[in-house]
Amino acid sequence: MNSGFRRLRLIYALMALVVVGFSACRERTLISSSLSPANDTAGVRADTLSCITHTFYTDDVITSFNASGAYEYQGIGSIVDSFFGTTTASTFFQIANSGGILSIDTSISNHIDSVILTVPYSGFAFGDTANTSLTQSFQVFYLDDTIAYNTIYFPYSNKAINIASPLSDPISVNLHNLKDSVTVAHVNYAPAMRLKLHTHEIMSRLSYAIGVGAASTTSASTAFVEAFKGICVRPSNLLQYNKVLPYFVLNGSDDYTRAGVLVYFHTVTYPDSVQHLAFSHDQSVCAHFNNVTRSYSRYPVNNLFNSTQANDSIIAIQNQPGAAVDLKVYGLLSKIPKDVVINKAELQISLISPLNSSVFFPGDQIYPVGIGSGTFPAGVTAGGEYTVLDRFPLTTTSVYKVLDGTPHTINYGSTGITTYTIGIPREVISSIAAGNDTLHYRIRGTQVLYGAYRLLAAGGNYSDIRYKAKLIVVHSSLKK
């Protein structure tokens, strides 16, 4: 897949997040009665097409996504799930000389009170958020390698860090308290994780980068960013796992809503007045990426990845990197009568309640990517990915009123089943018109909160037809 397409696909997913923010689990009947006209000029019928499903592992999400107006979310921490295994997340990012400091003179360097790395909290954490006593130890390191701006990085991307001279000691943080505001000099600021740095280590590197920037004959800001290679924040013990994975935001509007280094100092003239210098992550010049590593070989999800069944009964979905679903629908030409009007076409993927967790909870949306057959859609090679037709036009999120992807409660008599629905009427109509019998999709979680969420659902071979993955096509034919 080319890099341009990867970027576009992520932008579409971010637009979908707007829809997610206003969605919830809604009541819905299997077939809406509103599809049938009030008079009896049309007969409405629903056909159910079976799906073939398999779970696979995917990690091609871009974790260095940078778009004006979009938050740069980063997971930092480690978590263990008894079904899905372990997840470890670290963030790598650059900082800029935010205040355009030309030098750090003795009036400042001799009166530094502390140097703090601040990483604003997003307000979201995945896992056991109700546990008020959970802690995690974090540590800050300087990069021994550079990050390139506008370069694509993935969950498996990594950079060398200076292990010998860490920028901080391991620091224990209460994860539940991350949501609390931060007080600095009697002033409250937005919630953030604040990690105290070793003054000598960080100041020597900042001073060097400031000097390089001041000597630059082109761009002082770019020279500083290149001279100060970057920062890594990660769990201090990569083999110790927790029950919560918190998410942070790198970009913001001021010194306390952007990730960065704050140098607090006082002066001889005003010894009681705390001042600071800011070296913050600037989205316009600073690179970043989230390294997210999964380990699942000793956990039940591995059986789903390595299933040899022709059609799996249980399937799994996580935000990347992680589990996704390969889904095929056969029989469009044989099951759907000719010369009918397609009113509705909806993929349904239903949760198996006993297998899911209130702690490691499912996400608010799943997202389909089409796989070309070589003849459909036109111009897409066999096995190549494409944006589903029901996602167009790309400039609006109103298409999600049909495409959807969110959970609903579908009632079968007295039984309510939580079901993710994906509306694809344009795909079905176009496929039939092209003489194409099979639709092929990869169903993933959203691409914003890397590594979050998980769900276990009924596959195409699940024993209970009410739950099994399926495509329902509602169509009508005019009476003559």
C-alpha positions as CSV (number, residue, x, y, z in Angstrom):
1,M,0.0,0.0,0.0
2,N,1.5,3.4,-0.9
3,S,2.1,6.0,1.7
4,G,-0.4,8.5,0.3
5,F,-3.2,6.1,0.6
6,R,-2.3,5.2,4.1
7,R,-2.5,8.9,5.0
8,L,-5.9,9.3,3.3
9,R,-7.3,6.3,5.1
10,L,-6.3,7.7,8.4
11,I,-7.8,11.1,7.7
12,Y,-11.1,9.3,6.9
13,A,-10.9,7.5,10.2
14,L,-10.3,10.8,12.1
15,M,-13.4,12.3,10.4
16,A,-15.3,9.2,11.6
17,L,-14.3,10.1,15.1
18,V,-16.6,13.1,14.9
19,V,-19.5,10.7,14.4
20,V,-18.3,8.4,17.2
21,G,-18.4,11.3,19.7
22,F,-22.2,11.7,19.3
23,S,-23.1,8.0,18.9
24,A,-24.3,5.5,21.5
25,C,-25.9,2.1,21.7
26,R,-29.3,2.6,20.1
27,E,-32.4,0.5,19.9
28,R,-33.1,-0.8,16.4
29,T,-35.4,-3.4,14.9
30,L,-34.0,-5.9,12.5
31,I,-35.8,-4.3,9.5
32,S,-37.2,-0.8,9.8
33,S,-40.9,-0.7,8.9
34,S,-40.3,2.7,7.3
35,L,-38.7,1.0,4.4
36,S,-42.1,-0.2,3.2
37,P,-44.2,2.5,1.5
38,A,-47.5,3.5,3.1
39,N,-49.4,2.3,0.0
40,D,-49.1,-1.2,-1.3
41,T,-47.3,-0.4,-4.5
42,A,-44.2,-2.2,-3.5
43,G,-43.3,-5.5,-1.8
44,V,-40.4,-5.3,0.6
45,R,-38.2,-8.4,1.3
46,A,-35.0,-9.0,3.2
47,D,-32.4,-11.6,2.2
48,T,-29.7,-12.8,4.5
49,L,-26.3,-13.6,3.0
50,S,-23.7,-15.6,5.0
51,C,-20.2,-14.3,5.6
52,I,-16.9,-16.1,5.8
53,T,-14.7,-14.6,8.5
54,H,-11.2,-14.9,9.9
55,T,-9.2,-13.0,12.4
56,F,-5.8,-11.7,11.4
57,Y,-3.1,-9.4,12.9
58,T,-2.5,-6.0,11.3
59,D,-0.1,-3.2,12.2
60,D,0.0,-0.8,9.3
61,V,-1.6,2.1,11.1
62,I,0.4,5.4,10.9
63,T,1.3,6.5,14.4
64,S,3.1,9.7,13.2
65,F,-0.1,11.2,11.8
66,N,0.1,15.0,11.6
67,A,-2.8,17.2,10.3
68,S,-3.6,20.7,11.4
69,G,-6.5,20.7,13.9
70,A,-6.1,17.0,14.7
71,Y,-4.9,15.9,18.1
72,E,-1.7,13.8,18.3
73,Y,-2.9,11.1,20.7
74,Q,-0.2,8.8,22.2
75,G,-0.5,5.8,24.5
76,I,2.2,5.5,27.1
77,G,2.3,2.5,29.5
78,S,1.8,-1.2,29.5
79,I,-1.3,-3.4,30.0
80,V,-2.1,-7.1,30.2
81,D,-5.4,-8.7,29.0
82,S,-6.0,-12.3,29.8
83,F,-7.4,-13.0,26.3
84,F,-5.5,-10.5,24.1
85,G,-2.1,-10.6,25.8
86,T,0.2,-7.7,26.6
87,T,0.6,-4.2,25.1
88,T,3.5,-1.8,25.7
89,A,3.4,1.8,24.4
90,S,6.1,4.4,24.2
91,T,6.1,7.9,22.7
92,F,8.9,9.5,20.7
93,F,8.7,13.2,20.0
94,Q,10.7,16.3,19.2
95,I,10.5,19.7,21.0
96,A,11.2,23.2,19.7
97,N,12.6,26.4,21.2
98,S,9.1,27.8,21.8
99,G,10.3,31.2,23.2
100,G,13.1,31.7,20.7
101,I,15.7,31.7,23.5
102,L,19.1,32.8,22.2
103,S,21.1,31.8,25.3
104,I,20.7,30.6,28.9
105,D,22.9,33.0,30.8
106,T,24.2,32.7,34.4
107,S,21.3,34.6,35.8
108,I,19.1,31.7,34.8
109,S,21.4,28.7,34.9
110,N,22.5,29.5,38.4
111,H,19.0,29.7,39.7
112,I,17.1,26.8,38.2
113,D,14.6,25.3,40.6
114,S,13.6,22.3,38.5
115,V,13.1,21.0,35.0
116,I,9.9,19.2,34.3
117,L,8.7,17.2,31.3
118,T,4.9,17.7,30.9
119,V,2.8,15.5,28.8
120,P,-0.9,16.6,28.7
121,Y,-3.5,13.9,29.6
122,S,-6.1,13.3,27.0
123,G,-8.8,12.4,29.5
124,F,-9.0,8.8,28.1
125,A,-7.5,5.6,29.5
126,F,-8.2,2.0,28.4
127,G,-8.7,-0.6,31.1
128,D,-9.6,-0.7,34.8
129,T,-10.2,3.1,35.2
130,A,-12.3,2.6,38.3
131,N,-9.3,1.3,40.3
132,T,-8.0,4.3,42.2
133,S,-4.8,2.7,43.4
134,L,-3.2,1.6,40.2
135,T,0.3,3.1,39.5
136,Q,2.8,2.8,36.7
137,S,6.5,3.8,36.7
138,F,7.6,5.9,33.7
139,Q,11.1,7.1,32.6
140,V,12.3,9.7,30.2
141,F,15.2,9.2,27.7
142,Y,17.1,11.3,25.2
143,L,17.1,10.0,21.6
144,D,20.4,8.8,20.1
145,D,18.8,8.9,16.7
146,T,16.8,11.5,14.8
147,I,13.1,11.5,13.9
148,A,12.3,12.9,10.5
149,Y,9.4,15.4,10.1
150,N,6.7,14.3,7.6
151,T,8.1,10.7,7.6
152,I,5.7,7.9,8.1
153,Y,6.2,5.8,11.2
154,F,4.2,2.7,12.3
155,P,3.6,0.9,15.6
156,Y,6.7,-1.2,15.1
157,S,8.9,1.8,14.4
158,N,11.6,2.4,17.0
159,K,14.6,4.7,17.7
160,A,17.7,4.2,19.7
161,I,17.7,5.9,23.1
162,N,20.4,6.9,25.5
163,I,20.1,4.2,28.2
164,A,23.3,5.1,29.9
165,S,22.3,8.6,30.8
166,P,18.5,8.8,31.2
167,L,16.9,12.2,31.5
168,S,14.9,11.1,34.6
169,D,14.8,8.5,37.3
170,P,11.9,6.0,37.2
171,I,8.9,7.9,38.5
172,S,5.8,6.3,39.9
173,V,2.5,7.9,38.8
174,N,-1.0,7.2,40.1
175,L,-3.0,6.6,36.9
176,H,-6.3,7.4,38.4
177,N,-5.1,10.9,39.4
178,L,-4.0,11.8,35.9
179,K,-7.4,13.4,35.3
180,D,-6.8,15.9,38.1
181,S,-5.7,19.4,37.2
182,V,-2.1,20.5,37.8
183,T,-1.2,23.3,40.2
184,V,1.9,25.3,39.5
185,A,2.7,28.4,41.6
186,H,-0.9,28.4,42.9
187,V,-2.3,28.4,39.4
188,N,-4.4,25.4,38.1
189,Y,-3.6,24.0,34.6
190,A,-5.1,21.2,32.5
191,P,-4.4,17.6,33.6
192,A,-1.0,16.3,32.6
193,M,1.7,13.9,33.6
194,R,4.7,15.8,35.0
195,L,8.0,14.0,35.3
196,K,11.0,15.7,37.0
197,L,14.2,15.6,34.8
198,H,17.9,15.5,35.8
199,T,18.8,19.2,35.5
200,H,22.4,18.7,34.3
201,E,21.5,16.1,31.6
202,I,18.7,18.0,30.1
203,M,20.2,21.5,30.4
204,S,23.4,20.6,28.7
205,R,21.5,19.2,25.7
206,L,19.1,22.2,25.6
207,S,22.0,24.7,25.8
208,Y,23.8,22.9,22.9
209,A,20.7,23.0,20.7
210,I,20.1,26.7,21.6
211,G,23.6,27.5,20.5
212,V,23.2,25.6,17.2
213,G,20.0,27.5,16.5
214,A,21.5,30.9,17.4
215,A,24.4,30.2,15.0
216,S,22.2,29.1,12.1
217,T,22.1,31.3,9.1
218,T,18.9,29.9,7.8
219,S,16.3,28.8,10.4
220,A,17.0,29.0,14.1
221,S,13.9,27.0,15.0
222,T,14.6,24.2,12.5
223,A,18.3,24.0,13.6
224,F,17.3,23.7,17.2
225,V,14.9,20.8,16.5
226,E,17.5,19.0,14.5
227,A,20.2,19.6,17.2
228,F,18.0,18.4,20.0
229,K,17.1,14.9,18.6
230,G,14.1,14.2,20.7
231,I,12.6,12.6,23.8
232,C,11.2,9.1,24.6
233,V,8.8,8.5,27.4
234,R,8.1,4.9,28.2
235,P,7.3,2.5,31.1
236,S,10.5,2.2,33.2
237,N,10.1,-1.6,33.4
238,L,9.1,-3.1,30.0
239,L,8.3,-6.5,31.6
240,Q,5.9,-5.2,34.2
241,Y,2.3,-4.9,33.1
242,N,-0.6,-3.0,34.4
243,K,-4.4,-2.9,34.0
244,V,-4.7,0.6,32.5
245,L,-3.2,2.2,29.4
246,P,-3.5,6.0,29.6
247,Y,-3.5,8.3,26.5
248,F,-1.9,11.7,26.2
249,V,-1.9,14.6,23.7
250,L,1.3,16.1,22.3
251,N,0.0,19.2,20.6
252,G,-2.0,22.1,22.1
253,S,-2.2,25.8,22.3
254,D,0.1,26.8,25.1
255,D,3.0,25.7,27.3
256,Y,0.7,23.6,29.5
257,T,-1.4,22.0,26.8
258,R,1.6,20.9,24.7
259,A,4.1,18.2,25.6
260,G,7.5,19.6,26.4
261,V,10.2,20.7,28.8
262,L,9.6,23.5,31.3
263,V,12.6,25.0,33.0
264,Y,11.5,26.7,36.2
265,F,13.8,29.4,37.7
266,H,13.9,32.5,39.9
267,T,16.1,35.6,39.8
268,V,18.1,37.4,42.4
269,T,15.9,40.4,42.0
270,Y,12.7,38.4,42.4
271,P,13.6,35.3,44.4
272,D,10.0,34.4,45.2
273,S,8.7,34.7,41.7
274,V,8.7,31.5,39.7
275,Q,9.4,31.9,36.0
276,H,9.8,29.3,33.2
277,L,11.3,28.7,29.8
278,A,9.3,26.5,27.5
279,F,10.6,24.0,25.0
280,S,7.4,22.5,23.6
281,H,6.3,20.1,20.9
282,D,5.4,22.3,17.9
283,Q,3.2,20.5,15.5
284,S,4.3,22.6,12.6
285,V,8.0,21.5,12.9
286,C,8.2,18.6,15.3
287,A,7.9,15.0,14.5
288,H,6.5,12.2,16.7
289,F,5.3,8.6,16.7
290,N,3.9,6.0,19.0
291,N,5.6,2.7,19.4
292,V,3.1,0.1,20.3
293,T,4.1,-3.5,20.8
294,R,1.8,-6.5,21.3
295,S,2.7,-9.9,22.7
296,Y,0.0,-12.6,22.3
297,S,1.7,-15.9,21.6
298,R,0.8,-17.4,25.0
299,Y,-2.8,-16.0,25.0
300,P,-6.1,-17.3,23.6
301,V,-6.3,-14.6,20.8
302,N,-3.3,-16.5,19.2
303,N,-5.7,-19.4,18.5
304,L,-7.8,-17.0,16.4
305,F,-4.8,-15.7,14.5
306,N,-3.8,-19.2,13.6
307,S,-7.2,-20.8,13.0
308,T,-7.3,-23.2,10.1
309,Q,-11.1,-23.4,10.0
310,A,-12.8,-22.6,6.7
311,N,-15.0,-20.1,8.5
312,D,-14.4,-19.0,12.1
313,S,-17.1,-19.0,14.7
314,I,-15.4,-16.3,16.9
315,I,-13.7,-13.2,15.6
316,A,-11.8,-10.4,17.3
317,I,-11.2,-6.7,16.6
318,Q,-8.8,-4.2,18.3
319,N,-7.5,-0.8,17.4
320,Q,-4.3,-1.3,15.5
321,P,-1.9,-2.8,16.1
322,G,-3.8,-5.9,16.8
323,A,-6.7,-8.1,15.7
324,A,-8.9,-7.3,12.7
325,V,-11.4,-9.3,10.7
326,D,-11.2,-10.5,7.1
327,L,-14.8,-10.9,5.8
328,K,-16.2,-12.1,2.5
329,V,-19.8,-12.1,1.4
330,Y,-20.8,-14.5,-1.4
331,G,-24.0,-14.9,-3.4
332,L,-24.9,-11.4,-4.4
333,L,-25.9,-12.5,-7.9
334,S,-27.7,-15.7,-6.9
335,K,-29.4,-14.5,-3.6
336,I,-30.6,-11.1,-4.7
337,P,-33.4,-11.1,-7.3
338,K,-32.8,-9.2,-10.5
339,D,-34.5,-5.9,-11.3
340,V,-35.1,-5.0,-7.6
341,V,-34.5,-1.7,-5.8
342,I,-31.9,-2.1,-3.0
343,N,-33.3,-0.2,0.0
344,K,-30.8,-1.2,2.5
345,A,-27.6,-3.4,2.8
346,E,-26.1,-3.8,6.2
347,L,-23.2,-6.0,7.6
348,Q,-24.0,-7.1,11.1
349,I,-21.3,-8.1,13.6
350,S,-22.7,-9.1,17.0
351,L,-20.9,-9.2,20.3
352,I,-20.8,-12.4,22.3
353,S,-21.5,-10.9,25.7
354,P,-19.9,-13.5,28.0
355,L,-16.6,-13.2,26.1
356,N,-16.4,-9.4,26.4
357,S,-15.3,-7.3,29.4
358,S,-16.5,-4.2,31.1
359,V,-12.9,-3.4,32.0
360,F,-11.3,-4.0,28.6
361,F,-14.2,-2.6,26.7
362,P,-15.2,-2.6,23.0
363,G,-14.8,0.6,21.0
364,D,-17.5,2.9,19.7
365,Q,-16.9,2.2,16.0
366,I,-15.5,-0.3,13.6
367,Y,-14.3,0.6,10.1
368,P,-14.4,-1.3,6.8
369,V,-11.7,-1.2,4.1
370,G,-12.6,-2.9,0.7
371,I,-10.4,-5.5,-0.9
372,G,-10.5,-5.5,-4.7
373,S,-11.3,-8.7,-6.7
374,G,-9.4,-7.6,-9.8
375,T,-12.7,-6.8,-11.6
376,F,-14.5,-4.9,-8.9
377,P,-14.1,-2.1,-8.2
378,A,-12.8,-1.0,-11.6
379,G,-9.2,0.0,-11.5
380,V,-8.4,-1.8,-8.2
381,T,-6.0,-4.7,-8.5
382,A,-6.8,-8.1,-6.9
383,G,-6.0,-7.9,-3.2
384,G,-5.6,-4.1,-3.3
385,E,-7.3,-2.0,-0.7
386,Y,-9.9,0.7,-1.6
387,T,-12.2,3.1,0.2
388,V,-15.7,1.6,0.3
389,L,-18.1,3.5,-2.0
390,D,-20.5,4.3,0.8
391,R,-17.7,6.5,2.4
392,F,-18.0,9.0,-0.5
393,P,-17.9,12.0,-0.6
394,L,-14.8,12.1,1.6
395,T,-15.3,15.7,2.5
396,T,-18.3,15.0,4.7
397,T,-19.1,12.9,7.7
398,S,-22.8,12.8,6.9
399,V,-22.2,9.5,5.0
400,Y,-21.9,7.8,8.4
401,K,-25.6,8.0,8.8
402,V,-25.6,5.0,6.4
403,L,-22.1,3.6,6.7
404,D,-22.3,3.8,10.5
405,G,-20.0,1.2,12.1
406,T,-21.3,1.9,15.7
407,P,-23.0,-0.6,18.1
408,H,-26.8,-0.9,18.3
409,T,-29.2,-3.1,20.2
410,I,-31.0,-5.4,17.7
411,N,-34.1,-7.1,19.2
412,Y,-35.0,-10.7,18.4
413,G,-38.1,-11.1,20.4
414,S,-37.1,-10.5,24.0
415,T,-33.4,-10.9,23.3
416,G,-31.4,-7.7,22.7
417,I,-28.1,-8.3,21.0
418,T,-25.4,-5.6,20.8
419,T,-24.5,-5.4,17.1
420,Y,-22.1,-3.3,15.1
421,T,-23.8,-2.4,11.8
422,I,-22.0,-1.3,8.6
423,G,-24.2,0.1,5.9
424,I,-23.0,-0.7,2.3
425,P,-25.9,-0.3,-0.1
426,R,-23.8,1.5,-2.7
427,E,-21.3,-1.3,-2.6
428,V,-24.0,-3.9,-3.1
429,I,-25.7,-2.0,-5.9
430,S,-22.4,-1.4,-7.7
431,S,-21.2,-5.0,-7.3
432,I,-24.4,-6.4,-8.7
433,A,-24.3,-3.9,-11.6
434,A,-20.8,-5.0,-12.4
435,G,-21.7,-8.7,-12.4
436,N,-19.5,-9.2,-9.3
437,D,-20.8,-11.9,-6.9
438,T,-18.4,-11.4,-3.9
439,L,-17.6,-8.6,-1.6
440,H,-14.4,-8.6,0.5
441,Y,-13.6,-6.4,3.4
442,R,-11.1,-6.0,6.3
443,I,-12.9,-4.7,9.4
444,R,-10.7,-2.8,11.9
445,G,-11.0,-0.5,14.9
446,T,-10.6,3.2,14.4
447,Q,-7.1,4.6,13.9
448,V,-6.9,7.3,16.5
449,L,-6.2,5.7,19.9
450,Y,-3.5,3.2,18.9
451,G,-3.8,-0.1,20.7
452,A,-7.1,0.7,22.6
453,Y,-10.3,-1.3,22.8
454,R,-11.1,-4.9,22.0
455,L,-14.2,-7.0,21.2
456,L,-15.0,-10.6,20.6
457,A,-17.9,-11.2,18.2
458,A,-19.7,-14.0,16.4
459,G,-18.1,-15.0,13.1
460,G,-19.7,-16.4,10.0
461,N,-19.8,-19.9,11.4
462,Y,-21.3,-19.1,14.8
463,S,-23.9,-21.6,15.9
464,D,-26.7,-19.1,16.7
465,I,-28.0,-17.5,13.5
466,R,-29.1,-14.5,15.4
467,Y,-25.5,-13.6,16.3
468,K,-23.5,-14.9,13.3
469,A,-21.9,-12.3,11.0
470,K,-24.1,-11.6,8.0
471,L,-25.2,-9.2,5.3
472,I,-28.8,-8.3,5.3
473,V,-30.1,-6.8,2.0
474,V,-33.6,-5.2,2.0
475,H,-35.0,-4.8,-1.5
476,S,-38.3,-4.0,-3.1
477,S,-39.9,-4.7,-6.5
478,L,-42.7,-2.5,-8.0
479,K,-45.9,-4.2,-8.7
480,K,-47.1,-4.2,-12.3
